[in-house]
Amino acid sequence: MHQLSWLLLAPLLAMGTAAPRCPSGCHCLGDLLHVVCENKGLKKIPRVPNKVRLLSLQQNHYPILPSNGFSSMKSLVSLHLQECHIQEISSKAFRGLKKLVYLYMSKNEITTIRPGAFQDLSQLTYLYLDNNRISELAKGLLTPLKSLFLLQLTSNRMHQIRPGTFAGAKELRWLHLSDNDMTTILPGALDDVENLATLHLDKNKLNTYPAVALSKLRVVEELKLSFNNIRTIPDNAFRSFGRYVERMWLNNMGLER
């Protein structure tokens, strides 16, 4: 009887201790540390080994990025979600990803990012949100991103930046806002990121140089203002940047002086 029980139990134990496998249809490298599931028609986030460090889900279909969809991937460092038809990022969408450094969500259709979407991303350093339909970032949305170095928002629908937009992102050094619908950068809007080194504001709809908003920036090395309708720039507009400025673009603005 004991022998029969063991025979019945053995397959179940084997299932419980089976080595993690590469998800069906995906390509895995480096002993399952890199999982690539690109352009597979996926509508659900696949189950992957807990030890995975890079997950690429590019060119799949996730209109709403759900809460807790990646919560089991505790070791994930790089997540690729480009061209996934994402329209909305739910609260706690990246919960549990405390080691994530790179997050790519370029070329989607994002209009809504719910409060708390970036919870747990304290190590995130590079965030790519370019080529979406984002019109604003809610105050406090970026607060968890205490290690953020680069924020890429080129080719969205941002129309203004308000105070508190970048609260918590004090390590931000590169901010790309080219090719938006920006008409206003309100005073105080950049006070939380005074260590910006690169600021791209070209191809927007600015009619005046945002002197007060930029006055707190101390170490700007690269500034792009090209292709705005800014006719005049105040005297000493760049004084706060000190000796750090290396590159500045002021072309195609119709400057009068």
Protein Blocks (a to p, Z undefined) as FASTA:
>chain_A
ZZmmmmmmmmmmmmmmpccdddehiaceehhlaccdehklpabdcdddfklmbdcfehia
cfbacehklmmmmmbmbdcfehklpabdcehklgoiambfbdcfehiabfbdcehklgoi
lmbmbdcfehiabfbdcehklmmmmmbfbdcfehiabfbdcehklgoilmbmbdcfehia
bfbdcehklmmmmmbfbdcfehiabfbdcfklmmmpmkbfbdcfehiabfbdcehklmmn
mmmbmbdcfehnlpaZZ
